[in-house]
Amino acid sequence: MKKKLSIFLIAIFIISLIGIYYLISYYSKNESLQSGNINSNNLFKIIPIENIDENKIAFNYLSKGMFTIDMSNNTTIANEAEYIIIGKVKSIDGVVNYNPSSKHYVMARTIGDIDVLQVLKGNIEETEIPFIRLGGTLPISEFEKSLYDEQITKMNLDKMTQEEKENLYVSEKSSEDINIEKDKTYLMYLNYSEDYERYNIRFMEYGLREIAEENLLNNINTSNTNQYGIIKVKNNKTGEYETLDSILPSSIINNDISK
């Protein structure tokens, strides 16, 4: 009887040790993601980017993607977007480089919050929404996590010390894209990202276009049907400003006016 009891206690002890081992392994595996500011809904680390010394940006990593639509076509991207808004960037909170859904490291994405000034397409009831946008600046130590070994070698990152990697930065974005800036007002084309539980600003430089501040407040969210001919939006290719009615399809303008 005593022998059976001893075997039983030993078995319980071994099972307990295995359970503790797996718990420690789980938290150790996720320690790199849990060190820092963590999104409350999804497990990803927010990398702060405030006050980065421009002299510490070692290089710009410009990528060229393949897209299935012509993003330079205003009608095409307006139809593809779930939401189109006029919004002001309230905050830029940092950069993420990990997708909590696929559990893979990815290209840098900038996150923050937007004050919604006017919804032109779709239904957004909140006056403030969280955003995510492809591109951002991050330490080399984080940047290399999304690369293959061959890429790391080709870029000579394997020859850098860990200290250098942690103190030097990479600006990572699409080749002709623009940087999103705090306190600026933009025309934005969005969809909702389930992976990050944020509104994704789409279509690179075509989906984020600065709006001229003059006359904006007097012509936004009003019954003035001529607001679309007054509000001016920057063309990121030419640098010139164009009226909103020359950018948005008439179907969206007419639908917004009739609300």
N, C-alpha and C positions, 0 to 999 in steps of 0.2 A: 504493500500500500504506500509506504514511504517512498519507495523507488518510483512509483507512478506519479506521486505528488511532485517529486523532485523534477522528473522529466517535464511535467506540465508547467512548473514554474520557470524552468529553463527555456521552454518554448515561448512562454509569454514574454520573457526577458528579451529573447532574440527578435521576436516580432516588434517589440517596442523599439529596439535599437534600429531595426530596418526603417520603421516609421520616422524616427528622428533623423536618420540619414537622408531620407528623401525630402523631408521638410527643409533641412539645411541646404541640400543640393538645389532645391527649387528657389530658395531665397538668394543663394549665392549666384545662381544663373541670372537672376533678374536684378542683382544689386546695381549693375551699371545703369539700369533704367530707372531705378528707384532712388538714385542719389541726385537730388536737385528738385526743381519745381515740377511736380507731376500733375498732369491733367486729371481732374477728379473723376471723369467718366472713362477715360482710356489710359492705358499704361504707356506713356511715352515721356521722355525727359525733354523739358524745354531748355534749350541752350540760350543763355542771355547774350544779347549782342549790343548792349548799350556801351557807348563811349569806346568803341574800338578804334585804336590808333591806325589811321590809314597806312602808315609806314610799316605796320605789322601784317598787312595783307600781302602774302608772298606771291600770289598769282591769281589771275581770273580764270576760272574754268568755264568755258563757254560751250554749251552743247547744242547740237542741231537735231531736232526730233523730226519724225515722219508723221504727218497728220493726214487723216482721211477726209478732211474738209478744207475748203479754202477760207482761212481765217481772215483774209483781207476783204472778204465779201460781207458787207454790213448786214445784208438780209439773211445770209446763211447763219452767221453767229447769233443774230437776234432770234432766229427760229430755234437754234440748238440750245440756247440758254434757258434754264428753268426760270430764272429771275433776272431782271434788269433793274438796277436801282441807281439813284444818285446818293452817294454816301460820303461821309467825311471820316477819315482815319482817326479814330480816337486814341488808339495806342498800338504800338508794335512791341509785342511782349517777348519775342525771341524767335528761335529757329528750332524746328524738329527735323530729324533725319531717320526716324524709325516709324514704320507702319505697324500699328498694334494689331491690325486685322490679319495681314499676311505674315507678320512676325519677321520682317526683313528690313534691313537698313536700306534707305532710299536717298534720292537726291534731296538736297536741303529744301525746306519749305518754311516760309515766314508766316508767323501767326500773330494775331492781335484782335482788336475790336473795332467795329465800324458803327458810327452814328448814322442811322438810316434817315435820310432827308426826304426822299420820295421813291415810291415803288412804281416802276413803269411797266413791269411785267411780273406776273406771279402774285402770290399772296404771302407777304411777310408782315405780320402784325407787330412784331417787336420793334422798338425804337433803337435798340442796340443789339448787334449780332456779332458773334465771333467769326473770324475769317481765317482762311489758310490760303497760301499762294505759292506756287512753285518758284524756287529760287531763294537764295539767302547767303549770308556770310557765317562761316563757322570755323572752329579750329581744325587744323589739318588732322589732328588725332581723331576727330569725329568724321571728317570728310572721307578719310581712307576706309572707313568701315563699310561703305557701300561699293568699294572697288574690288576688282579681281586682283589676285597676286600679280598677274602680268601687267596690269595697269599701274600698280604701286611701283613695280620695278622700272617700268618705262618712264615714269615721272620722277624717278630717283627719290621717292619718299622713303624707301628702305634705307637710304644713306643718312637720313636725318635722325637726330637723337629724339627721345621721347619728350624732353624738355622743349626742344624746338617745335615739335609737333603740337604741343599744348599751348604754346605762346605765339605761334604764327597762324594766320588765317587764310582761308580760300573764299573768294567770292564766286558763288556757283549759280549760274542762270542760263537761260536760253540765249543764243548769240545776239539777238537784236531786241531783247526784252528791256523793259525799264524797271527801275527800283520803285517800290511803293514807299511813300513818305508820310510820316505822321503830320496831322493837321491839314493835309491837302484834301480837296474834294474831287471826287472822280465819278465818271460814268462807269459802272461795273456790271459785268456779265457773270452770273453765278450759277452754280448748282450746289446741292447739299451733299457733303461728303459724310457717308455713314461711318467710314473708317475713323475719321477724326472728330465727328460730331460738330462740324463747323461748315460754314459756307465757303465753298471753293471759288476763288476768282479765276475764271478760265480765259483761254485764248491769248495768253501772253500779252504782248503790247497792244493787241487789238481789243482785249477785254478789260483794260484798265486805262482810261483816258481822262486826263486832268480837265477839270471844268474851270473856266474863267470866273473869278469871284464877283466881278462887277455885275450888278443887277440880278445876281443869283437869288438872294433872299427875297427879293420883291417879286420874283417870277416862279417860285417853286411852291408846289402844293396849293395852287390857286385855281380859280375857275377861268383864269385867263388862257384861252385856247391858243393865244399867240406866243405862249412861253417857249414853245419848241422852235420858234423862229428868233428868239432872243437869247436863250441860253447857248453859250458857245463851248465847244469841246475840242480839245487839242488832238490833232492828227500826229501821232508819234513818229510817222515816217517823214512828213514834210515840216513839222514844227508849227504849221499854221493852225488857226482855230476855225472850226466849222460849226454851223448851227445844228442844233439837235435834230431838227426836222430833215436835215440832209443826210442823217446817219441812220435814224430809226425808220423801219418800214411803216407805211401809213396805217397798216392794220393795228400795230401796237399803239400808235398815237391816237387813232380813232377810238380804240378800246379804252385807253386811259381817260380820254376826254369824256366818254360816256358813263364812266363809273359814278 
